[in-house]
C-alpha cells in the first residue's frame, strides 16, 4: 500500500554530515506527519525529528541545533540533514509517515559515526 524508500545512510567521522531521504508513495495531501526515528543496539526506538502538515517541527533535545528536518511536497519526500555528528548518533534510522492515524515505516538505514 504505502511504501517508504530510505537512502543516505553510511559511515561518517565525528563532526561530519549526512543527509537522509525518505520518499513516500502517497500524495503529500494524505500525510499528516513525516518523521525520523532511530534505534541503537540495546536501546528503544526514539523520535529524532518530525514535521507535520502545517510545517511545525519538533526535535529530540539531543539533536536540536544539529539536525534539520525538511520536506519536498511535490515529491512526498522528507529529509534529515545531520550535521556535527557524534558517535552517540550511531543507529538505524527509520522513516515514519502518519496518514491520519495510520503509521508506516521505512526499511531503515544505518548511520555509523566513527570514534
C-alpha positions as semicolon CSV with decimal commas, in nm:
position;residue;x (nm);y (nm);z (nm)
1;X;0,000;0,000;0,000
2;X;0,221;0,281;0,130
3;X;0,590;0,236;0,067
4;X;0,873;0,439;0,211
5;X;1,215;0,425;0,049
6;X;1,504;0,549;0,258
7;X;1,853;0,641;0,148
8;X;2,155;0,838;0,262
9;X;2,296;0,638;0,549
10;X;2,658;0,544;0,579
11;X;2,980;0,580;0,772
12;X;3,097;0,924;0,874
13;X;3,358;1,068;1,107
14;X;3,262;1,262;1,418
15;X;3,178;1,617;1,322
16;X;3,074;1,513;0,974
17;X;2,741;1,535;0,799
18;X;2,490;1,312;0,628
19;X;2,154;1,372;0,468
20;X;1,885;1,109;0,484
21;X;1,598;1,095;0,237
22;X;1,266;0,918;0,252
23;X;1,025;0,911;-0,041
24;X;0,665;0,812;0,020
25;X;0,443;0,652;-0,243
26;X;0,145;0,864;-0,149
27;X;0,034;1,221;-0,209
28;X;0,154;1,474;0,044
29;X;-0,207;1,576;0,090
30;X;-0,279;1,246;0,263
31;X;0,012;1,278;0,503
32;X;-0,030;1,438;0,841
33;X;0,323;1,391;0,964
34;X;0,657;1,265;0,849
35;X;0,944;1,192;1,078
36;X;1,263;1,012;1,160
37;X;1,321;0,769;1,442
38;X;1,636;0,586;1,536
39;X;1,729;0,276;1,727
40;X;2,072;0,198;1,860
41;X;2,174;-0,154;1,967
42;X;2,020;-0,241;2,302
43;X;1,808;0,073;2,311
44;X;1,449;0,157;2,237
45;X;1,348;0,336;1,923
46;X;1,327;0,710;1,977
47;X;1,191;1,008;1,790
48;X;1,460;1,218;1,625
49;X;1,258;1,475;1,434
50;X;0,910;1,520;1,293
51;X;0,732;1,762;1,065
52;X;0,355;1,788;1,035
53;X;0,126;1,919;0,764
54;X;0,134;2,284;0,873
55;X;0,512;2,283;0,878
56;X;0,555;2,258;1,252
57;X;0,865;2,065;1,352
58;X;0,989;1,905;1,668
59;X;1,323;1,753;1,758
60;X;1,473;1,538;2,023
61;X;1,674;1,750;2,265
62;X;1,986;1,556;2,176
63;X;1,977;1,671;1,812
64;X;1,846;2,026;1,839
65;X;2,074;2,268;1,661
66;X;2,248;1,989;1,472
67;X;1,975;1,817;1,271
68;X;1,719;1,976;1,041
69;X;1,409;1,808;0,904
70;X;1,253;1,932;0,581
71;X;1,025;1,808;0,308
72;X;0,960;1,840;-0,062
73;X;0,584;1,833;-0,103
74;X;0,596;1,775;-0,478
75;X;0,797;1,457;-0,423
76;X;0,635;1,349;-0,095
77;X;0,987;1,327;0,039
78;X;1,123;1,409;0,380
79;X;1,488;1,481;0,453
80;X;1,700;1,481;0,761
81;X;2,013;1,690;0,741
82;X;2,250;1,574;1,012
83;X;2,544;1,795;1,098
84;X;2,805;1,779;1,372
85;X;2,751;1,408;1,404
86;X;2,859;1,233;1,721
87;X;2,932;0,868;1,794
88;X;2,615;0,852;2,001
89;X;2,417;0,929;1,686
90;X;2,507;0,583;1,558
91;X;2,184;0,393;1,500
92;X;1,948;0,258;1,241
93;X;1,732;0,546;1,126
94;X;1,374;0,478;1,027
95;X;1,141;0,699;0,830
96;X;0,783;0,721;0,950
97;X;0,471;0,865;0,792
98;X;0,143;0,931;0,965
99;X;-0,152;0,923;0,732
100;X;-0,405;1,047;0,981
101;X;-0,361;0,781;1,248
102;X;-0,217;0,510;1,023
103;X;0,158;0,477;1,057
104;X;0,404;0,336;0,805
105;X;0,773;0,265;0,838
106;X;1,068;0,264;0,607
107;X;1,318;-0,019;0,591
108;X;1,578;0,161;0,799
109;X;1,918;0,294;0,705
110;X;2,235;0,252;0,908
111;X;2,420;0,560;1,026
112;X;2,757;0,494;1,182
113;X;2,968;0,771;1,330
114;X;3,320;0,652;1,395
115;X;3,504;0,743;1,711
